[in-house]
Amino acid sequence: MTTQVKLHIANGQVFDVFNQCFEQTDLWIDGDSIFYRGKSDDLTAETTFDAIGKFIVPGLIDAHMHVESSYLVPSQLGAVLAQHGVTRIFADPHEIANVAGVAGIQFMIDDARQSPIHIHYMLPSSVPAASFEHNGATLTASDLKPFYSEPEIAGLAEVMDFPAVANANPDMLAKINDAIQAGKHADGHGAGLTREQLAVYRRVGIDTDHEATNQDEALDRLAAGMHVLIREGTVERDEKEVLKAVNPSNSRQFSFCTDDKTVHDLLSEGSIDLSLNLALQNGLSFPAALTMATYNAAIAHRLENVGALTDGYVADLVILDSDENFHASQTMVAGEWFNPIKNDVAVAFPATPLNFTLAATDLVLPLKSDQAHVIQVIPHHITTEHQITTVPVNDAGKFVPDEKFNKITVIERYHDLGNSTAIISGIGLREGAIGTTISHDSHNIMLVGVDDAAMLKVAETLKEMHGGLVVVDGTGNVTKVALPIGGLITNKPYALADQDIETLQKAFQQISDIEFDPFLTLSFMALPVIPSLKITDQGLFDFDKFDFIDINA
């Protein structure tokens, strides 16, 4: 008796994650799953795909990322990622949750249901990121718990409030326990944590982390029993250093993630396909790197029947022309070939007006001397250096920005609570100013400039378009990208969004010589749970002291 299935993929070299090798064999696919792997005289198919000379591998998985950092809605991001062989992502919507609370999370879930790829969400653990932050919403355990009934929810996202865990804050522990009781798990966010501090996370059940930036930090996480998500994003270029910790004995404890990556970088250099190819270039075997990019991520997130190509597994796969590197030729998600022509429209999202006032006097920065605490940007990293150094001041004792030392201000956007101003080095503005409503995680307004008038013009432009990204040059010319969804995301198709971002970056390059993404880099300058010196609307924050400090040295 013969059985008919939907699709027969014949004669391909199919990757076997369990035996770490390619095997010339067949895949029989019915519905969204693989019906059988192997040759068969008892199966027929409606359609046959001859894969002779091709290599068939599981779909790639991004184990931790933020959709909002792409500037795209989830459905548009899915269309970009599918082209790169990514069939599944685990996203933390804490950016939009900090702006719009549970309504923001629901928007992300609803729009993701149009996506051509699988989008899982990890519920935001720290909204706000720290208890003293001024943001748009506060989410407690009771706010999050109902979301576990949604099939897209895979657990609790990056727990970044270490003091809350260490001090056994009841609400934080309830968030973690609710995830575990729902049969899910909790992701970590152990930036700057010691081995003993990581143990505090593990004792409450947190079992993954993506904040390792080098070999030693990765090994600390392995020693704590954590699964390490190796990060390579637009700003966070950590992979090459972390890969030094990977060997054949421990590679099962590693996966890949992008964390934060813009639409421009996703289209131009790739997503997890870039991570996989970087691993190959740095000495990992194709089977090891491919397993890290697929099956390992599924296991880390406790998914069943995902990440491998055999009987009963979800039919997420990618066709490659070679086994020497990863370049997606065709992508299948849940038994359906990806169609790049399909173009969904974003789910509606209410406007979020910016509620702030800013006067020229708010940008004046008086100092007691020419010695000050300065935020020093580290290229390709979200951490900063805490400098105490000599800065330019005028005869009235006020800071005078120049190409080396720019002025930075953060303005509270929700309740008109004011702003704080400080000094930043490493952005290298020669003229004008730039600004953004993306500033992790509270997403208040951030301006950087050498000209107060230009900074005021940036602020005015941001307010007019309810959020986005702005460059104002020394003559007052404005280049802007509107992000009407929470001041974080565009509602445009990905190709148009990419053009907008490219135009903005070109405008920035006319007033600075830095080679890294200024906007995504700056967005982390307001995140106080990341080392070392940051700025919020309330002032300079010293991560090591975990407290605000005076700018005067």
C-alpha positions as CSV (number, residue, x, y, z in Angstrom):
1,M,0.0,0.0,0.0
2,T,1.4,3.4,-1.0
3,T,1.0,6.7,0.9
4,Q,1.0,10.0,-0.9
5,V,2.6,13.1,0.7
6,K,2.9,16.7,-0.5
7,L,6.5,16.9,-1.5
8,H,9.4,14.6,-2.3
9,I,12.9,16.2,-2.2
10,A,15.1,13.7,-3.9
11,N,18.8,13.1,-4.4
12,G,20.1,15.8,-2.0
13,Q,22.9,15.8,0.4
14,V,20.9,16.1,3.6
15,F,22.6,17.2,6.8
16,D,22.3,14.9,9.8
17,V,22.8,16.9,13.0
18,F,22.8,13.7,15.1
19,N,25.7,12.0,13.2
20,Q,27.3,15.3,12.1
21,C,27.5,14.5,8.4
22,F,25.8,14.9,5.1
23,E,24.0,11.9,3.6
24,Q,22.7,11.5,0.1
25,T,19.1,10.7,0.7
26,D,15.5,11.8,0.3
27,L,13.1,13.9,2.4
28,W,9.3,13.2,2.2
29,I,7.3,16.2,3.4
30,D,3.6,16.3,4.3
31,G,1.9,19.3,5.8
32,D,4.4,21.3,7.9
33,S,6.6,18.3,8.9
34,I,9.0,15.8,7.5
35,F,7.0,12.5,7.0
36,Y,10.1,10.3,6.4
37,R,13.8,10.7,5.7
38,G,15.2,8.1,3.4
39,K,14.5,6.2,0.2
40,S,11.1,4.6,-0.1
41,D,9.1,2.4,-2.5
42,D,5.9,2.9,-0.5
43,L,5.7,6.7,-0.7
44,T,4.6,8.9,-3.6
45,A,4.3,12.7,-3.7
46,E,2.2,15.4,-5.4
47,T,5.5,17.2,-6.3
48,T,9.1,16.2,-6.6
49,F,12.0,18.5,-6.2
50,D,15.3,17.1,-7.6
51,A,18.0,18.3,-5.3
52,I,20.9,16.5,-7.0
53,G,24.1,18.4,-6.4
54,K,22.5,20.5,-3.7
55,F,23.0,20.5,0.1
56,I,19.9,20.5,2.4
57,V,20.3,21.8,5.9
58,P,17.9,22.8,8.7
59,G,16.7,26.4,8.8
60,L,18.8,28.8,10.9
61,I,17.6,30.0,14.3
62,D,18.4,33.4,15.8
63,A,18.4,32.5,19.5
64,H,18.0,36.1,20.8
65,M,17.1,39.3,19.1
66,H,15.0,42.4,19.2
67,V,12.8,43.0,16.2
68,E,12.6,46.7,16.9
69,S,16.4,47.1,16.3
70,S,15.8,46.3,12.6
71,Y,13.4,49.3,12.4
72,L,10.9,46.9,10.8
73,V,7.6,45.3,11.9
74,P,7.9,41.6,12.5
75,S,6.3,40.5,9.2
76,Q,8.7,42.6,7.2
77,L,11.7,41.4,9.2
78,G,10.6,37.8,8.5
79,A,10.7,38.5,4.8
80,V,14.3,39.7,5.1
81,L,15.5,36.8,7.3
82,A,13.9,34.1,5.1
83,Q,16.1,35.3,2.3
84,H,19.1,34.5,4.5
85,G,18.0,31.0,5.5
86,V,16.7,32.1,8.9
87,T,13.4,30.2,9.6
88,R,12.9,30.9,13.3
89,I,13.7,33.7,15.8
90,F,13.4,34.2,19.5
91,A,12.6,37.9,20.1
92,D,12.3,40.0,23.2
93,P,9.8,42.8,22.6
94,H,10.9,44.9,25.6
95,E,11.7,47.9,23.4
96,I,8.1,48.5,22.4
97,A,6.9,47.2,25.8
98,N,8.8,50.0,27.5
99,V,6.9,52.5,25.3
100,A,3.4,50.9,25.2
101,G,3.3,48.1,27.8
102,V,1.1,45.1,27.1
103,A,-0.5,46.8,24.0
104,G,3.0,46.9,22.5
105,I,3.6,43.2,23.1
106,Q,0.2,42.3,21.6
107,F,1.0,44.3,18.5
108,M,4.2,42.4,18.0
109,I,2.4,39.1,18.4
110,D,-0.4,40.1,16.0
111,D,1.9,41.3,13.3
112,A,4.2,38.3,13.6
113,R,1.3,36.1,12.6
114,Q,1.7,37.5,9.1
115,S,5.4,36.6,9.0
116,P,6.8,34.0,6.6
117,I,9.0,32.6,9.4
118,H,8.4,31.3,12.9
119,I,8.6,34.2,15.5
120,H,8.7,33.2,19.2
121,Y,8.6,35.8,21.9
122,M,10.3,35.8,25.2
123,L,8.3,38.0,27.6
124,P,10.1,41.2,28.7
125,S,11.5,40.6,32.2
126,S,12.6,44.2,33.1
127,V,10.1,46.9,32.1
128,P,11.6,49.3,33.1
129,A,15.2,48.0,32.9
130,A,15.8,49.3,36.5
131,S,13.3,50.5,39.0
132,F,14.4,54.1,38.9
133,E,14.0,54.5,35.1
134,H,11.4,56.8,33.6
135,N,9.7,54.9,30.8
136,G,6.2,54.5,29.3
137,A,5.0,51.4,31.2
138,T,5.7,49.1,34.1
139,L,5.1,45.4,33.6
140,T,4.7,43.1,36.7
141,A,4.5,39.4,36.8
142,S,0.7,39.6,36.8
143,D,0.8,41.6,33.6
144,L,3.0,39.0,31.9
145,K,1.4,35.8,33.1
146,P,-1.7,35.8,30.8
147,F,0.6,35.9,27.7
148,Y,1.7,32.3,28.4
149,S,-1.5,31.2,26.8
150,E,-0.3,32.5,23.5
151,P,1.4,29.8,21.4
152,E,4.2,32.2,20.4
153,I,5.5,32.7,23.9
154,A,8.6,30.7,24.7
155,G,9.7,32.0,28.1
156,L,11.0,35.0,29.9
157,A,13.4,37.3,28.1
158,E,16.9,38.5,29.2
159,V,16.7,39.2,33.0
160,M,18.9,42.3,33.2
161,D,18.1,43.6,36.7
162,F,20.7,41.6,38.6
163,P,20.1,43.5,41.9
164,A,16.4,42.4,41.7
165,V,17.4,38.8,41.4
166,A,20.2,39.0,44.0
167,N,17.9,40.7,46.5
168,A,15.1,38.2,45.9
169,N,12.7,40.8,44.7
170,P,9.3,39.0,44.9
171,D,8.0,40.3,41.5
172,M,11.2,39.3,39.6
173,L,11.2,35.9,41.2
174,A,7.5,35.5,40.3
175,K,8.3,36.3,36.6
176,I,11.0,33.7,36.5
177,N,8.9,31.1,38.3
178,D,5.9,31.8,36.1
179,A,8.0,31.0,33.0
180,I,9.2,27.7,34.5
181,Q,5.8,26.7,35.7
182,A,4.5,27.3,32.2
183,G,7.0,24.8,30.9
184,K,9.2,27.5,29.4
185,H,12.6,28.9,30.6
186,A,14.3,32.2,31.4
187,D,17.1,33.9,29.4
188,G,19.9,35.7,31.2
189,H,21.6,39.1,30.6
190,G,24.8,38.9,32.6
191,A,26.7,41.9,31.3
192,G,29.7,42.5,33.5
193,L,28.8,39.7,36.0
194,T,31.4,37.7,37.8
195,R,31.3,33.9,38.0
196,E,29.8,34.1,41.5
197,Q,27.1,36.5,40.3
198,L,26.3,34.2,37.4
199,A,25.7,31.5,40.0
200,V,22.9,33.7,41.5
201,Y,21.2,33.6,38.1
202,R,21.6,29.9,37.8
203,R,20.2,29.2,41.2
204,V,16.9,30.8,40.3
205,G,16.7,28.9,37.0
206,I,18.1,31.3,34.4
207,D,19.9,29.1,31.9
208,T,21.1,31.1,28.9
209,D,23.1,34.2,28.4
210,H,24.2,36.3,25.3
211,E,26.4,38.9,27.0
212,A,29.8,37.1,26.8
213,T,32.2,39.3,24.9
214,N,35.4,37.2,25.1
215,Q,36.6,33.7,25.8
216,D,36.9,34.0,29.6
217,E,33.4,35.3,29.9
218,A,32.0,32.5,27.8
219,L,33.9,29.9,29.9
220,D,32.4,31.4,33.1
221,R,29.0,30.9,31.7
222,L,29.7,27.3,30.7
223,A,31.1,26.7,34.2
224,A,27.8,28.0,35.6
225,G,25.9,25.5,33.4
226,M,24.5,28.1,31.0
227,H,23.9,27.9,27.3
228,V,25.9,30.6,25.6
229,L,24.4,32.6,22.7
230,I,27.3,34.0,20.6
231,R,26.4,37.5,19.6
232,E,27.2,39.3,16.3
233,G,25.0,42.3,15.6
234,T,25.3,45.8,14.2
235,V,27.0,47.1,17.3
236,E,27.8,44.0,19.3
237,R,30.7,42.4,17.3
238,D,31.6,39.7,19.9
239,E,31.7,36.5,17.9
240,K,35.4,36.2,17.0
241,E,36.5,36.6,20.6
242,V,33.8,34.3,22.0
243,L,34.5,31.6,19.4
244,K,37.9,31.0,21.1
245,A,36.0,29.2,23.9
246,V,34.3,26.7,21.5
247,N,35.8,23.2,21.0
248,P,34.4,19.9,19.9
249,S,33.6,18.9,23.5
250,N,31.5,21.9,24.4
251,S,30.1,23.2,21.1
252,R,26.7,21.7,22.0
253,Q,26.4,24.5,24.6
254,F,26.7,27.3,22.1
255,S,24.3,28.9,19.6
256,F,24.2,32.1,17.6
257,C,22.2,35.4,18.0
258,T,22.2,38.9,16.5
259,D,20.6,40.7,19.5
260,D,20.4,44.1,17.7
261,K,20.8,44.4,13.9
262,T,19.4,47.1,11.5
263,V,17.6,46.3,8.3
264,H,20.5,47.7,6.3
265,D,23.0,45.4,7.9
266,L,20.7,42.4,7.6
267,L,20.3,42.9,3.9
268,S,23.9,43.8,3.2
269,E,25.8,41.2,5.3
270,G,23.2,38.8,6.7
271,S,21.9,37.4,10.0
272,I,22.8,34.0,11.4
273,D,24.2,33.1,8.0
274,L,26.9,35.7,8.7
275,S,27.5,34.2,12.2
276,L,27.8,30.7,10.7
277,N,30.2,31.8,8.0
278,L,32.3,33.7,10.5
279,A,32.6,30.5,12.6
280,L,33.8,28.7,9.5
281,Q,36.4,31.4,8.8
282,N,37.6,31.1,12.4
283,G,38.2,27.3,12.3
284,L,35.0,25.6,13.2
285,S,33.9,22.7,11.0
286,F,30.8,23.1,8.9
287,P,28.9,20.4,10.8
288,A,29.7,22.0,14.2
289,A,28.8,25.5,13.1
290,L,25.7,24.4,11.4
291,T,24.5,22.5,14.4
292,M,25.1,25.5,16.6
293,A,23.0,27.6,14.3
294,T,20.1,25.2,14.2
295,Y,19.6,22.2,16.6
296,N,21.5,23.7,19.5
297,A,19.3,26.8,19.6
298,A,16.1,24.7,19.5
299,I,17.3,22.6,22.4
300,A,18.4,25.7,24.4
301,H,14.8,27.0,24.0
302,R,13.3,23.7,24.8
303,L,11.6,23.1,21.4
304,E,10.6,19.6,20.3
305,N,11.0,18.4,16.8
306,V,12.8,21.5,15.6
307,G,16.3,22.0,14.2
308,A,16.9,18.7,12.5
309,L,15.8,17.0,9.2
310,T,14.3,13.7,10.0
311,D,11.0,11.9,10.7
312,G,8.5,14.1,12.6
313,Y,10.6,17.3,12.6
314,V,9.1,20.6,11.4
315,A,10.0,21.0,7.7
316,D,12.2,24.1,8.1
317,L,15.1,23.8,5.7
318,V,17.4,25.6,3.4
319,I,18.9,24.6,0.0
320,L,22.6,25.3,-0.5
321,D,24.7,25.1,-3.6
322,S,27.9,24.2,-1.6
323,D,29.0,22.8,1.8
324,E,31.9,25.2,2.0
325,N,29.9,28.2,3.2
326,F,26.3,29.1,3.9
327,H,24.5,30.9,1.2
328,A,20.7,30.3,1.0
329,S,19.5,29.3,-2.5
330,Q,15.9,28.5,-1.4
331,T,14.2,28.5,2.0
332,M,11.3,26.4,3.2
333,V,9.3,27.2,6.4
334,A,6.9,24.7,7.8
335,G,6.7,22.8,4.5
336,E,6.2,25.9,2.3
337,W,8.8,27.5,0.0
338,F,9.4,31.1,0.9
339,N,7.9,33.5,-1.6
340,P,9.7,36.9,-1.6
341,I,6.9,38.5,-3.6
342,K,4.3,38.3,-0.8
343,N,4.2,41.7,1.1
344,D,2.0,42.1,4.1
345,V,0.8,45.4,5.6
346,A,1.7,46.2,9.2
347,V,-1.0,45.8,11.8
348,A,-2.3,49.2,12.9
349,F,-0.6,50.8,15.9
350,P,-1.7,54.0,17.6
351,A,0.5,57.1,17.5
352,T,2.6,57.8,20.5
353,P,3.2,61.6,20.7
354,L,6.3,62.9,22.4
355,N,5.5,64.8,25.6
356,F,8.5,67.1,26.3
357,T,9.7,70.6,26.3
358,L,13.3,71.7,25.6
359,A,14.8,75.2,25.8
360,A,18.2,76.4,24.9
361,T,19.0,76.9,28.6
362,D,18.3,73.2,29.2
363,L,21.4,72.3,27.1
364,V,23.9,74.6,29.0
365,L,26.4,72.5,30.9
366,P,28.2,74.4,33.7
367,L,31.3,72.7,35.2
368,K,33.2,73.4,38.4
369,S,36.5,72.9,36.5
370,D,37.9,71.5,33.3
371,Q,37.9,68.0,34.9
372,A,34.8,65.9,34.2
373,H,33.4,62.4,34.0
374,V,33.1,61.5,30.3
375,I,31.3,58.6,28.5
376,Q,33.9,57.0,26.1
377,V,32.3,55.0,23.3
378,I,33.9,51.7,22.5
379,P,33.5,51.0,18.7
380,H,31.4,47.9,18.0
381,H,30.4,47.4,21.6
382,I,27.5,48.5,23.7
383,T,29.7,48.9,26.8
384,T,31.5,52.2,27.4
385,E,34.6,53.3,29.2
386,H,34.4,55.7,32.2
387,Q,36.9,58.5,31.6
388,I,37.9,61.2,34.0
389,T,39.6,63.8,31.8
390,T,40.2,67.4,30.8
391,V,37.4,68.9,28.7
392,P,37.0,72.3,27.0
393,V,35.3,75.0,29.0
394,N,34.8,78.7,28.3
395,D,35.6,81.6,30.6
396,A,32.1,81.3,32.2
397,G,32.9,77.7,33.2
398,K,30.6,76.2,30.7
399,F,31.4,73.1,28.6
400,V,32.2,73.9,25.0
401,P,31.7,70.8,22.7
402,D,34.2,70.1,20.0
403,E,35.0,67.3,17.6
404,K,36.5,65.1,20.3
405,F,34.1,65.9,23.1
406,N,30.4,66.1,22.0
407,K,27.5,67.2,24.1
408,I,24.9,64.5,24.9
409,T,21.4,65.0,26.4
410,V,18.6,62.6,27.3
411,I,15.1,64.0,27.5
412,E,12.2,62.2,29.2
413,R,9.5,61.8,26.5
414,Y,6.5,60.5,28.4
415,H,5.7,63.0,31.2
416,D,7.8,66.1,30.4
417,L,10.1,65.4,33.4
418,G,13.1,67.2,31.9
419,N,16.5,66.3,30.7
420,S,20.1,65.7,31.7
421,T,23.2,66.7,29.8
422,A,26.7,65.3,29.8
423,I,29.8,64.7,27.7
424,I,30.5,61.9,25.2
425,S,33.7,61.0,23.3
426,G,33.9,58.7,20.3
427,I,31.0,59.9,18.1
428,G,33.2,62.5,16.5
429,L,30.7,65.1,15.3
430,R,32.4,68.0,13.6
431,E,29.3,70.0,13.2
432,G,25.5,69.9,13.7
433,A,23.7,67.3,15.7
434,I,21.9,64.0,15.6
435,G,19.0,62.5,17.6
436,T,16.9,59.5,18.1
437,T,13.9,58.2,20.1
438,I,15.6,54.8,20.3
439,S,17.5,54.7,23.6
440,H,17.5,51.4,25.4
441,D,15.4,50.5,27.2
442,S,13.2,53.4,28.3
443,H,13.4,55.0,24.8
444,N,13.6,58.5,25.9
445,I,15.0,61.1,23.5
446,M,18.7,61.3,22.9
447,L,20.6,64.1,21.2
448,V,24.3,64.5,20.5
449,G,25.9,67.5,19.0
450,V,28.4,70.3,18.9
451,D,25.9,73.0,18.2
452,D,23.0,73.7,20.7
453,A,20.9,75.3,17.9
454,A,21.2,72.1,15.8
455,M,20.3,70.0,18.8
456,L,17.2,72.0,19.4
457,K,16.3,71.6,15.7
458,V,16.7,67.8,16.0
459,A,14.4,67.7,19.0
460,E,11.8,69.8,17.2
461,T,11.9,67.4,14.2
462,L,11.6,64.3,16.4
463,K,8.6,65.8,18.1
464,E,6.9,66.7,14.8
465,M,7.1,63.2,13.4
466,H,6.3,61.3,16.7
467,G,9.7,59.8,16.9
468,G,12.5,58.6,14.6
469,L,16.1,59.4,13.6
470,V,17.4,62.8,12.6
471,V,20.7,64.3,11.3
472,V,21.1,68.1,11.2
473,D,24.3,69.4,9.5
474,G,26.1,72.6,10.3
475,T,24.0,74.7,7.9
476,G,20.7,73.4,9.3
477,N,19.8,70.9,6.6
478,V,17.7,68.1,8.0
479,T,17.7,64.4,7.1
480,K,15.1,62.3,8.9
481,V,13.6,58.9,9.2
482,A,10.1,58.7,10.8
483,L,9.5,55.7,13.1
484,P,5.8,56.1,13.8
485,I,5.3,52.8,15.6
486,G,6.4,53.8,19.1
487,G,9.2,55.9,17.9
488,L,11.0,52.6,17.2
489,I,9.7,51.0,14.0
490,T,8.7,52.1,10.5
491,N,5.5,50.9,8.8
492,K,7.3,50.8,5.4
493,P,8.3,47.7,3.5
494,Y,11.8,46.6,4.2
495,A,13.3,47.8,0.9
496,L,12.1,51.4,1.4
497,A,13.1,51.3,5.0
498,D,16.6,50.3,3.9
499,Q,16.8,53.2,1.5
500,D,15.8,55.6,4.2
501,I,18.4,54.3,6.6
502,E,21.1,54.4,4.0
503,T,20.3,58.1,3.2
504,L,20.4,58.9,6.8
505,Q,23.8,57.2,7.3
506,K,25.2,59.1,4.3
507,A,24.1,62.4,5.9
508,F,25.8,61.4,9.1
509,Q,29.0,60.6,7.3
510,Q,29.1,64.2,6.1
511,I,29.5,65.4,9.7
512,S,31.6,62.6,11.3
513,D,34.3,60.1,10.2
514,I,33.3,57.2,12.5
515,E,32.8,53.9,10.7
516,F,30.3,52.2,13.0
517,D,26.5,52.7,13.2
518,P,26.1,55.9,15.3
519,F,22.4,55.5,16.1
520,L,22.4,52.0,17.3
521,T,25.6,52.7,19.2
522,L,24.1,55.8,20.9
523,S,20.9,53.9,21.7
524,F,22.8,51.9,24.3
525,M,24.3,55.0,26.0
526,A,21.1,55.3,28.1
527,L,21.0,51.7,29.3
528,P,22.2,51.8,32.9
529,V,22.4,48.0,33.4
530,I,25.4,47.7,31.0
531,P,28.9,48.8,32.0
532,S,30.4,51.3,32.6
533,L,29.2,54.9,32.4
534,K,25.8,55.8,30.9
535,I,23.3,58.6,30.9
536,T,19.6,58.7,31.5
537,D,17.2,61.6,31.7
538,Q,18.2,61.8,35.4
539,G,21.9,62.1,35.0
540,L,25.2,60.2,34.7
541,F,24.9,56.6,35.9
542,D,28.0,54.6,37.1
543,F,27.3,50.9,36.5
544,D,30.1,49.9,38.9
545,K,28.6,51.9,41.8
546,F,25.1,51.2,40.4
547,D,24.2,54.8,41.2
548,F,24.1,58.3,39.7
549,I,27.2,60.5,40.0
550,D,28.0,64.1,39.5
551,I,29.6,65.1,36.2
552,N,32.3,67.1,38.0
553,A,35.4,65.1,38.8
